[in-house]
Amino acid sequence: MINRPEFLKPHDVLGICAPAGPILEKSAWSAAKIEIEKKGFVAKLATNALSAAYGYLSAPDAERAADIMELFVSSDVQAILAAKGGYGARSLRFQTNRTKSQDPCWL
C-alpha cells in the first residue's frame, strides 16, 4: 500500500531547498516567500539555500543532501520544493535516505 501525504491545507509548512545552485537573488527569495504566504502556507528555508560559498553549487554534496533530509524528517514540513535545480542535484540521489522520514510529504 502506498503511504501518500495528505493534501496541503492553509498554514502547512513548505520546505524550500536548493539541491543544486543557490538562490542568488535574496530579493527573489523574499518575493517567493511573500507569494507562498499569500497562498496561506508557511515557508521554511533550508540551511544552505541562500549560500553561494561553494562555486556554482549552494554547498558541498553532503550538506545539500543534509538539507533535504532535514526537511524530510521534520514533522512540521508537509511539502518540499526545490527553489532551483540543476546539474548538481543529480549527485544527491545516493546521499539521501528517504526511509528515515516517519511521515510522508510532497516533493
C-alpha positions in Angstrom: 0.0 0.0 0.0 1.3 3.4 -0.9 1.6 5.8 2.0 0.5 9.1 0.5 0.7 12.5 2.2 -2.4 14.5 2.9 -3.4 17.3 0.6 -1.9 20.6 1.5 -4.1 23.0 3.6 -3.7 26.5 4.9 -0.9 27.0 7.4 1.0 23.9 6.2 4.8 24.3 6.1 6.6 24.2 2.7 10.3 23.3 3.0 12.3 25.2 0.4 15.7 23.7 -0.6 18.3 24.4 -3.3 19.6 20.9 -4.3 22.0 22.3 -6.9 22.6 26.1 -7.3 21.8 28.6 -4.6 19.1 31.3 -4.7 21.4 34.1 -5.8 19.0 36.9 -5.5 17.8 37.5 -2.0 15.1 39.7 -3.4 13.8 36.7 -5.4 13.6 34.7 -2.2 11.8 37.5 -0.5 9.2 37.8 -3.3 8.7 34.0 -3.4 8.2 33.9 0.4 5.6 36.6 0.1 3.7 34.6 -2.6 3.9 31.4 -0.6 2.4 33.2 2.4 -0.3 34.9 0.3 -1.4 31.3 -0.6 -1.8 30.6 3.1 1.4 28.5 3.6 4.4 28.9 5.8 7.9 28.8 4.1 10.8 27.1 5.8 14.1 27.7 4.1 16.8 25.0 4.2 20.1 26.0 5.7 22.2 26.2 2.5 19.6 27.5 0.1 20.9 31.1 0.1 24.6 30.1 0.4 26.9 30.7 -2.5 30.1 29.6 -0.9 30.8 26.5 -3.0 31.3 27.5 -6.6 28.1 27.2 -8.6 26.6 24.9 -6.0 24.8 26.1 -2.9 27.0 23.8 -0.7 29.0 20.6 -0.9 27.0 17.4 -1.8 26.8 16.2 1.8 25.5 19.5 3.1 22.9 19.8 0.3 21.8 16.2 1.0 21.6 17.0 4.7 19.3 20.0 3.9 16.9 17.8 2.0 16.9 15.1 4.7 16.4 17.8 7.4 13.2 18.8 5.6 12.1 15.2 5.0 12.4 14.2 8.7 10.9 17.5 10.0 7.5 16.6 11.4 6.2 20.2 10.6 7.1 20.1 6.8 4.2 18.8 4.6 5.9 19.5 1.2 9.4 20.1 -0.2 10.0 22.5 -3.1 13.3 22.9 -5.0 13.9 26.6 -5.4 16.4 25.9 -8.1 17.5 22.7 -9.7 20.4 21.9 -12.0 23.2 19.6 -12.7 24.4 19.4 -9.1 21.1 17.8 -7.9 21.9 14.5 -9.6 24.8 13.8 -7.2 22.4 13.8 -4.2 20.4 10.7 -5.3 22.8 8.3 -3.4 23.3 10.6 -0.4 19.7 10.8 0.9 17.9 8.2 2.9 14.2 8.7 2.5 13.4 5.8 4.8 14.4 8.0 7.8 11.2 10.0 7.5 8.2 9.0 9.6 5.5 10.9 7.8 5.1 11.2 4.0 5.4 14.7 2.5 5.1 16.0 -1.1 8.2 16.5 -3.1 
